[in-house]
Amino acid sequence: MSARGKDDNSARGKDDNSARGKDDNSARGHVAARARGSVAARARGATAVLEVDRVTMRFGGIVANEEVSFSVREGEIYAIIGPNGAGKTTLFNAITGIYQPTEGHVRFMGQRVRRLATPWLFLRSALIGVATAIGATISLHVSVLWEQSIGANMIYGEGFAWGAGLRSFWQTLMSTVEGHGWIVPAVGFALGVGAHLALWFGARRTPDLISRAGIARTFQNIRLFGEMTLLENVLVGMHARLHTGYFTSLLRLPRYFTEKRRSIEKGMELLRFVGLEARAGEAAGSLPYGSQRRLEIARALASRPKLLLLDEPAAGMNPTETVDLMDLIRRIRGSSVTVVLIEHHMRVVMGVSDRIVVLNFGKRIAEGTPEEIRNNPECIEAYLGKEELG
């Protein structure tokens, strides 16, 4: 009887503990889901921070992205997932200006981020064209110009007559042009103007411009300065937001010291935010892998972005570091920074994302909430393959 009573009590205790554990887990899950749902509801009424409009990236005959479109709302955590080779990092490179989209557009805060053509651009192009035209003419008639302007005005023992030499040079140049026609100067002018405008348009949308606009990113392969300290790495990320010029720094004016002090204070604040303040003076290369990932995030945040792109931030992390990363991503969103992440770790993706887009072979195959993506047949097929009935 006593044994039976103990068995009953033990069984009841186990059942109670099991039930409580299930209830606690269920409650936590519901709380997380409610929190994510609340944020998603707020995001639905927000403006689009990032709009990717039918972006295509071709490399010769290889199509890495094909007409990919999606938008990210302000305050969201948005995930881009897909098998290896789906074109996720290529898309990040197109968004941040490392690649120029073959087709389609990327808009940030409703506008395409690119340099604007101004009157000064065309004036500079004209000046470069004139310089190129003169250079082309000189190179074609250099022997005549030398004899008429340099040789004729060089008097040994008395030096060079600069005034007479320059006048002779210009007169000889103009007479040469009149005698041989304006074809060479015209071609030189056209080449100078065309080359300058081609270079300008090629650099119209560059990573530095996009960073200044408010987009920051981390990379799939960690790109820290290993010999520099943690604080120095973070200070590098502030470069686009500093205002002290060359001469102010060279002359050590008060503004230099004021901005330097504020930068260090902000850098320490960011290291504290990612949990690395105590190691601020250590070399970045001495950190374990997970801490290097967090340092890279701190450096990206140093540019004060409105949109943060994280490329596989959980790669190589152990379970504890992964949980800490999820908390960090939520806190970043809480600091009014919209987050877009590429990730293969499904626990991270499903745990923090408000919405998810799925790429496969460069194409978008699905978009929706974590629950919708989890049950989407196309997504399951992309990851696990299609069962063939024989």
Secondary structure as UniProt FT lines:
FT   HELIX           2..44
FT   STRAND          48..59
FT   TURN            60..61
FT   STRAND          62..73
FT   TURN            74..75
FT   STRAND          77..81
FT   TURN            84..85
FT   HELIX           88..95
FT   TURN            96..97
FT   STRAND          103..108
FT   TURN            109..110
FT   HELIX           119..140
FT   HELIX           142..145
FT   HELIX           146..150
FT   HELIX           151..153
FT   STRAND          154..155
FT   TURN            156..158
FT   STRAND          159..160
FT   HELIX           162..180
FT   HELIX           183..202
FT   HELIX           207..213
FT   STRAND          215..217
FT   TURN            226..227
FT   HELIX           230..237
FT   HELIX           239..241
FT   HELIX           246..250
FT   TURN            251..252
FT   HELIX           254..273
FT   TURN            274..275
FT   HELIX           277..279
FT   TURN            280..281
FT   HELIX           284..286
FT   HELIX           289..301
FT   TURN            302..303
FT   STRAND          307..311
FT   TURN            313..316
FT   HELIX           319..334
FT   TURN            335..336
FT   STRAND          338..342
FT   HELIX           346..352
FT   STRAND          355..360
FT   TURN            361..362
FT   STRAND          363..368
FT   HELIX           370..374
FT   HELIX           377..384
//
